[in-house]
Amino acid sequence: MVGRDRRTRRRPKGRRLRSPEIMSEVQIDAGRAALAGNLNIPKGATALVLFAHGSGSSRHSPRNQFVARTLNDAGLATLLRFDIHLLAERLVHATKWAKEQEQTRDLGIGYFGSSTGGAAALVAAADNPLDAGAVVSRGGRPDLAGDALPKVQAPTLLIVGGNDDIVIELNEQARDRMRCEVKLEIIPGATHLFEEPGTLEKVAELASDWFVRHIGTGG
């Protein structure tokens, strides 16, 4: 377990480390609920990636934090949500909140979903075609987005482990129902949680490149 934790803290080679200009814990009004989150904004950022955590995960997940740090290094702002049973409706609330805050209202919006959070990110993107600029799903269940899949307009990257056979099939089915730009990346040797050496680093690099390409960065 110790070795695994150390791996998740490594910064991908070739990336320049940025110290976020703004680092804060925030409270998001989501109707009857108040959602906590970690907001990191690197200097010069022009895009914000909202994380959609699946069941059993949270903003404290080492895997989510590792991916967020890689996105920050690429000049992307991130907001990690606390709610472990993410609903698309709450991700919509987070988007609305970001659009109302002085420090984030001018940033392009991207969604990063893991596990069942991948489906929630896609549903939120379908409901917010004008706000959602890109979506990345890690080991997700996009098939659970159902009828929302053909409505998604945001360019979508689906990342699945090569040894996660059932999830690969479900992602292929979801991809075939989508009409937007969509790409399926299969990482050889990776299982569902991407715990194998180098696999989470690959996820973070793919996600970072996708968001930078589609919603930009401060450079």
C-alpha angles and dihedrals in degrees: 000000000000091000091050092053091051092052092054091055095058117109114227113255116259095029119118115226117239126193109222112248089211123035117169146141111241139192118222121202107226102173107270093002133069112213124203123216145168114240120198120177118182118211111276096014116160098179137053125206116205114206120223108200120206129222111303094019135094145170086281093062110121090219093053092045091050093052090046092053091051090051089048090052088055091054097260122135116227138201116196113201124218100209106104095195097055120198121195089233090063092049087054088053089052090052092050090048091052091051091054098050119092094224096049108025094095096047123105112244129236131173126219114192129184126194109332087355087075090069092046090052091053093048090050090048090051090051093047107040092155095051105035109082100173141357132208122189120196115199085334138163101231089161088074089067086076115174091010091071098081090046096058111110100174116100105259132206118196114198119192135170116250091231094049093092101169093046091049089057092047091050091050090052091049092047091053091056095051123094100191127082103294132171130187116210117191115196111211117237095010124129127205097285096040092232095147118106112281097001098103089046088056091050091051093048093048092048093047093050091048094051094044090051096048107029101021138224140237089256 
